[in-house]
């Protein structure tokens, strides 16, 4: 029976783990966070909640379709039918029609479903991966040792995966070549509806790339909760700023574009250091001889679906390797 270690409990790692467990492997997932999900997550502040990472996902790959049907049946995923637009200057065009799905009642719901019955070791940052005659061994930042494993899957952002791929220089160089851009996310609750006539907006100019009314998504509380994603350029300029000041800068930029805003009941900014692949993506990284690889949305285009597909692909490679 194959023993597999998966480092990272985002969508790629979770789907890889579920696929492998279904195939009869013994799988252990390690994650630095307090709960699984990665950017497929939800931030809670009292009674307020925000989808501050991944906003929605689409499904085009036939391997994901059966999973989607099951998730919808379980009511952990639902179709988001909000009014989405594309903004460029003073022009607002209706966004291209496509089926966009969200976790319900929050994005973390899907991660919770994928995590069911998996062995997940949380709050554990793996800092080293080494191989000897018996197999793969992992080391954490507190000096703990974990092993032995027959296969290892590294399912974290490319820059974080690089030091863990030291035993496989070819894969390490491929991960080093991936550029990932940061993103500041702004989270706001307004006392009344702000002057934005949409539920979600892809923004083609200015400091923001995305603006969304979270309450328009199925299962959310009926509160004027909004999430705004800043562009990589704006994020880099403000990266070292105090988060309170950054949140105010978000509001100032929104006011300049849309006019006066209602009073805020809550405001917060969150840093995503490795939000999206900024350029070409390498595909799933896998060394069949040594039994180690790396996956994530950065492997296949940067979308949530890319993360899910990459998890399936590497699991299939492991199963085929025996």
Secondary structure, DSSP 8 states (H G I E B T S, - for coil): --EEEEE--SHHHHHHHHHHHHTT-EEEEE-SSSSS-TTS--EEETTEEE--S---B---SHHHHHHHHHHHHTTSEEEE---EEEEETTEEEE-----EEEESSSTHHHHHHHHTT-EEE-S--EEEEEEETTEEEEEETTS-EEEEESEEEE-S-HHHHHGGGTT-HHHHHHHHT--EEEEEEEEEEESS--S---SEEEE-SSSEEEEEEGGGSTT--SS-EEEEEE-HHHHHHHTTS-HHHHHHHHHHHHHHHH-----EEEEEEEEEEEEEE-S-----EEETTTTEEE-SGGGTTSSHHHHHHHHHHHHHHHHHH-
